[in-house]
């Protein structure tokens, strides 16, 4: 594969939908691990909100794929695990929309 084609693939974005975000994002640079396809992956959380997160990572992922992400998602900053689905992917990482948690 030529470098030009590789560069084009890295810039390609796939998305499940184009809905507006309901929550403001919080910038972050936190190491994380997440489970996808019964395999553990590593990455870096670049931003998060109550509704989802963007993880800088490498690997082959598909839009709609279920994941469990560990990160500082609560107000106290403690690591929590959240389940969600990949709603966006690009050449640098994945966007995950969290499942709504029952109250």
PyMOL CGO cylinders between C-alpha atoms (Angstrom):
from pymol import cmd
from pymol.cgo import CYLINDER

trace = [
    CYLINDER, 0.00, 0.00, 0.00, 1.41, 3.36, -0.96, 0.3, 1, 1, 1, 1, 1, 1,
    CYLINDER, 1.41, 3.36, -0.96, 2.03, 6.06, 1.65, 0.3, 1, 1, 1, 1, 1, 1,
    CYLINDER, 2.03, 6.06, 1.65, -0.59, 8.28, 0.00, 0.3, 1, 1, 1, 1, 1, 1,
    CYLINDER, -0.59, 8.28, 0.00, -3.28, 5.60, 0.40, 0.3, 1, 1, 1, 1, 1, 1,
    CYLINDER, -3.28, 5.60, 0.40, -2.21, 4.96, 4.01, 0.3, 1, 1, 1, 1, 1, 1,
    CYLINDER, -2.21, 4.96, 4.01, -2.49, 8.70, 4.75, 0.3, 1, 1, 1, 1, 1, 1,
    CYLINDER, -2.49, 8.70, 4.75, -5.95, 8.82, 3.19, 0.3, 1, 1, 1, 1, 1, 1,
    CYLINDER, -5.95, 8.82, 3.19, -7.10, 5.86, 5.34, 0.3, 1, 1, 1, 1, 1, 1,
    CYLINDER, -7.10, 5.86, 5.34, -5.80, 7.59, 8.47, 0.3, 1, 1, 1, 1, 1, 1,
    CYLINDER, -5.80, 7.59, 8.47, -7.98, 10.61, 7.71, 0.3, 1, 1, 1, 1, 1, 1,
    CYLINDER, -7.98, 10.61, 7.71, -11.14, 8.62, 6.94, 0.3, 1, 1, 1, 1, 1, 1,
    CYLINDER, -11.14, 8.62, 6.94, -13.88, 8.89, 9.54, 0.3, 1, 1, 1, 1, 1, 1,
    CYLINDER, -13.88, 8.89, 9.54, -16.76, 6.48, 9.95, 0.3, 1, 1, 1, 1, 1, 1,
    CYLINDER, -16.76, 6.48, 9.95, -19.69, 7.48, 12.10, 0.3, 1, 1, 1, 1, 1, 1,
    CYLINDER, -19.69, 7.48, 12.10, -22.92, 5.83, 13.24, 0.3, 1, 1, 1, 1, 1, 1,
    CYLINDER, -22.92, 5.83, 13.24, -24.86, 9.08, 13.18, 0.3, 1, 1, 1, 1, 1, 1,
    CYLINDER, -24.86, 9.08, 13.18, -24.44, 12.83, 13.14, 0.3, 1, 1, 1, 1, 1, 1,
    CYLINDER, -24.44, 12.83, 13.14, -26.48, 13.67, 16.23, 0.3, 1, 1, 1, 1, 1, 1,
    CYLINDER, -26.48, 13.67, 16.23, -25.60, 16.67, 18.35, 0.3, 1, 1, 1, 1, 1, 1,
    CYLINDER, -25.60, 16.67, 18.35, -23.83, 16.07, 21.63, 0.3, 1, 1, 1, 1, 1, 1,
    CYLINDER, -23.83, 16.07, 21.63, -25.99, 16.45, 24.71, 0.3, 1, 1, 1, 1, 1, 1,
    CYLINDER, -25.99, 16.45, 24.71, -23.09, 17.03, 27.11, 0.3, 1, 1, 1, 1, 1, 1,
    CYLINDER, -23.09, 17.03, 27.11, -20.07, 19.30, 27.14, 0.3, 1, 1, 1, 1, 1, 1,
    CYLINDER, -20.07, 19.30, 27.14, -16.76, 17.46, 26.74, 0.3, 1, 1, 1, 1, 1, 1,
    CYLINDER, -16.76, 17.46, 26.74, -13.98, 17.61, 29.31, 0.3, 1, 1, 1, 1, 1, 1,
    CYLINDER, -13.98, 17.61, 29.31, -10.46, 17.53, 27.82, 0.3, 1, 1, 1, 1, 1, 1,
    CYLINDER, -10.46, 17.53, 27.82, -8.30, 14.76, 29.21, 0.3, 1, 1, 1, 1, 1, 1,
    CYLINDER, -8.30, 14.76, 29.21, -5.05, 12.91, 28.64, 0.3, 1, 1, 1, 1, 1, 1,
    CYLINDER, -5.05, 12.91, 28.64, -5.53, 9.81, 30.77, 0.3, 1, 1, 1, 1, 1, 1,
    CYLINDER, -5.53, 9.81, 30.77, -4.23, 6.33, 29.98, 0.3, 1, 1, 1, 1, 1, 1,
    CYLINDER, -4.23, 6.33, 29.98, -6.97, 3.75, 29.76, 0.3, 1, 1, 1, 1, 1, 1,
    CYLINDER, -6.97, 3.75, 29.76, -7.67, 0.15, 28.96, 0.3, 1, 1, 1, 1, 1, 1,
    CYLINDER, -7.67, 0.15, 28.96, -10.83, -1.10, 27.36, 0.3, 1, 1, 1, 1, 1, 1,
    CYLINDER, -10.83, -1.10, 27.36, -12.40, -4.40, 26.42, 0.3, 1, 1, 1, 1, 1, 1,
    CYLINDER, -12.40, -4.40, 26.42, -13.58, -5.03, 22.86, 0.3, 1, 1, 1, 1, 1, 1,
    CYLINDER, -13.58, -5.03, 22.86, -14.23, -8.38, 21.19, 0.3, 1, 1, 1, 1, 1, 1,
    CYLINDER, -14.23, -8.38, 21.19, -13.13, -10.14, 24.40, 0.3, 1, 1, 1, 1, 1, 1,
    CYLINDER, -13.13, -10.14, 24.40, -9.68, -8.57, 24.08, 0.3, 1, 1, 1, 1, 1, 1,
    CYLINDER, -9.68, -8.57, 24.08, -8.02, -5.91, 26.21, 0.3, 1, 1, 1, 1, 1, 1,
    CYLINDER, -8.02, -5.91, 26.21, -6.73, -2.79, 24.40, 0.3, 1, 1, 1, 1, 1, 1,
    CYLINDER, -6.73, -2.79, 24.40, -4.79, 0.25, 25.59, 0.3, 1, 1, 1, 1, 1, 1,
    CYLINDER, -4.79, 0.25, 25.59, -5.35, 3.86, 24.67, 0.3, 1, 1, 1, 1, 1, 1,
    CYLINDER, -5.35, 3.86, 24.67, -5.51, 7.44, 25.87, 0.3, 1, 1, 1, 1, 1, 1,
    CYLINDER, -5.51, 7.44, 25.87, -8.74, 9.23, 26.74, 0.3, 1, 1, 1, 1, 1, 1,
    CYLINDER, -8.74, 9.23, 26.74, -8.63, 12.61, 25.00, 0.3, 1, 1, 1, 1, 1, 1,
    CYLINDER, -8.63, 12.61, 25.00, -12.01, 13.88, 26.18, 0.3, 1, 1, 1, 1, 1, 1,
    CYLINDER, -12.01, 13.88, 26.18, -15.08, 12.62, 27.96, 0.3, 1, 1, 1, 1, 1, 1,
    CYLINDER, -15.08, 12.62, 27.96, -18.57, 13.62, 29.03, 0.3, 1, 1, 1, 1, 1, 1,
    CYLINDER, -18.57, 13.62, 29.03, -21.41, 11.86, 30.82, 0.3, 1, 1, 1, 1, 1, 1,
    CYLINDER, -21.41, 11.86, 30.82, -22.55, 10.62, 27.40, 0.3, 1, 1, 1, 1, 1, 1,
    CYLINDER, -22.55, 10.62, 27.40, -19.31, 9.28, 25.95, 0.3, 1, 1, 1, 1, 1, 1,
    CYLINDER, -19.31, 9.28, 25.95, -15.59, 9.52, 25.33, 0.3, 1, 1, 1, 1, 1, 1,
    CYLINDER, -15.59, 9.52, 25.33, -12.97, 9.73, 22.59, 0.3, 1, 1, 1, 1, 1, 1,
    CYLINDER, -12.97, 9.73, 22.59, -10.05, 7.29, 22.92, 0.3, 1, 1, 1, 1, 1, 1,
    CYLINDER, -10.05, 7.29, 22.92, -6.86, 7.66, 20.95, 0.3, 1, 1, 1, 1, 1, 1,
    CYLINDER, -6.86, 7.66, 20.95, -5.87, 4.08, 20.12, 0.3, 1, 1, 1, 1, 1, 1,
    CYLINDER, -5.87, 4.08, 20.12, -4.82, 1.75, 17.34, 0.3, 1, 1, 1, 1, 1, 1,
    CYLINDER, -4.82, 1.75, 17.34, -6.44, -1.46, 16.24, 0.3, 1, 1, 1, 1, 1, 1,
    CYLINDER, -6.44, -1.46, 16.24, -9.26, -2.59, 14.02, 0.3, 1, 1, 1, 1, 1, 1,
    CYLINDER, -9.26, -2.59, 14.02, -12.65, -1.54, 15.37, 0.3, 1, 1, 1, 1, 1, 1,
    CYLINDER, -12.65, -1.54, 15.37, -16.10, -1.29, 13.82, 0.3, 1, 1, 1, 1, 1, 1,
    CYLINDER, -16.10, -1.29, 13.82, -18.87, 1.23, 14.33, 0.3, 1, 1, 1, 1, 1, 1,
    CYLINDER, -18.87, 1.23, 14.33, -21.53, -0.40, 16.51, 0.3, 1, 1, 1, 1, 1, 1,
    CYLINDER, -21.53, -0.40, 16.51, -19.03, -2.63, 18.34, 0.3, 1, 1, 1, 1, 1, 1,
    CYLINDER, -19.03, -2.63, 18.34, -19.65, -2.99, 22.10, 0.3, 1, 1, 1, 1, 1, 1,
    CYLINDER, -19.65, -2.99, 22.10, -16.87, -1.89, 24.48, 0.3, 1, 1, 1, 1, 1, 1,
    CYLINDER, -16.87, -1.89, 24.48, -16.22, -1.53, 28.20, 0.3, 1, 1, 1, 1, 1, 1,
    CYLINDER, -16.22, -1.53, 28.20, -13.97, 1.43, 29.06, 0.3, 1, 1, 1, 1, 1, 1,
    CYLINDER, -13.97, 1.43, 29.06, -12.10, 2.17, 32.30, 0.3, 1, 1, 1, 1, 1, 1,
    CYLINDER, -12.10, 2.17, 32.30, -11.60, 5.84, 33.12, 0.3, 1, 1, 1, 1, 1, 1,
    CYLINDER, -11.60, 5.84, 33.12, -12.06, 8.77, 35.52, 0.3, 1, 1, 1, 1, 1, 1,
    CYLINDER, -12.06, 8.77, 35.52, -15.72, 9.26, 34.61, 0.3, 1, 1, 1, 1, 1, 1,
    CYLINDER, -15.72, 9.26, 34.61, -17.13, 10.32, 37.99, 0.3, 1, 1, 1, 1, 1, 1,
    CYLINDER, -17.13, 10.32, 37.99, -16.84, 13.67, 39.74, 0.3, 1, 1, 1, 1, 1, 1,
    CYLINDER, -16.84, 13.67, 39.74, -14.44, 12.22, 42.32, 0.3, 1, 1, 1, 1, 1, 1,
    CYLINDER, -14.44, 12.22, 42.32, -11.96, 11.22, 39.59, 0.3, 1, 1, 1, 1, 1, 1,
    CYLINDER, -11.96, 11.22, 39.59, -11.96, 7.58, 40.64, 0.3, 1, 1, 1, 1, 1, 1,
    CYLINDER, -11.96, 7.58, 40.64, -11.64, 5.01, 37.87, 0.3, 1, 1, 1, 1, 1, 1,
    CYLINDER, -11.64, 5.01, 37.87, -14.95, 3.49, 36.82, 0.3, 1, 1, 1, 1, 1, 1,
    CYLINDER, -14.95, 3.49, 36.82, -15.91, 1.07, 34.08, 0.3, 1, 1, 1, 1, 1, 1,
    CYLINDER, -15.91, 1.07, 34.08, -18.58, 2.12, 31.61, 0.3, 1, 1, 1, 1, 1, 1,
    CYLINDER, -18.58, 2.12, 31.61, -20.20, 0.12, 28.85, 0.3, 1, 1, 1, 1, 1, 1,
    CYLINDER, -20.20, 0.12, 28.85, -20.96, 1.60, 25.48, 0.3, 1, 1, 1, 1, 1, 1,
    CYLINDER, -20.96, 1.60, 25.48, -20.72, 1.25, 21.73, 0.3, 1, 1, 1, 1, 1, 1,
    CYLINDER, -20.72, 1.25, 21.73, -18.36, 2.69, 19.15, 0.3, 1, 1, 1, 1, 1, 1,
    CYLINDER, -18.36, 2.69, 19.15, -20.23, 5.41, 17.26, 0.3, 1, 1, 1, 1, 1, 1,
    CYLINDER, -20.23, 5.41, 17.26, -17.27, 6.94, 15.42, 0.3, 1, 1, 1, 1, 1, 1,
    CYLINDER, -17.27, 6.94, 15.42, -13.83, 5.88, 14.28, 0.3, 1, 1, 1, 1, 1, 1,
    CYLINDER, -13.83, 5.88, 14.28, -11.05, 7.65, 12.47, 0.3, 1, 1, 1, 1, 1, 1,
    CYLINDER, -11.05, 7.65, 12.47, -7.36, 7.12, 11.83, 0.3, 1, 1, 1, 1, 1, 1,
    CYLINDER, -7.36, 7.12, 11.83, -6.46, 8.13, 15.38, 0.3, 1, 1, 1, 1, 1, 1,
    CYLINDER, -6.46, 8.13, 15.38, -9.05, 6.49, 17.60, 0.3, 1, 1, 1, 1, 1, 1,
    CYLINDER, -9.05, 6.49, 17.60, -12.67, 5.78, 18.47, 0.3, 1, 1, 1, 1, 1, 1,
    CYLINDER, -12.67, 5.78, 18.47, -15.66, 7.68, 19.80, 0.3, 1, 1, 1, 1, 1, 1,
    CYLINDER, -15.66, 7.68, 19.80, -17.74, 5.74, 22.32, 0.3, 1, 1, 1, 1, 1, 1,
    CYLINDER, -17.74, 5.74, 22.32, -21.30, 6.52, 23.37, 0.3, 1, 1, 1, 1, 1, 1,
    CYLINDER, -21.30, 6.52, 23.37, -22.04, 5.19, 26.85, 0.3, 1, 1, 1, 1, 1, 1,
    CYLINDER, -22.04, 5.19, 26.85, -25.12, 3.13, 27.60, 0.3, 1, 1, 1, 1, 1, 1,
    CYLINDER, -25.12, 3.13, 27.60, -27.58, 4.80, 29.94, 0.3, 1, 1, 1, 1, 1, 1,
    CYLINDER, -27.58, 4.80, 29.94, -27.17, 3.49, 33.46, 0.3, 1, 1, 1, 1, 1, 1,
    CYLINDER, -27.17, 3.49, 33.46, -30.33, 2.47, 35.32, 0.3, 1, 1, 1, 1, 1, 1,
    CYLINDER, -30.33, 2.47, 35.32, -30.97, 4.53, 38.42, 0.3, 1, 1, 1, 1, 1, 1,
]
cmd.load_cgo(trace, "trace")
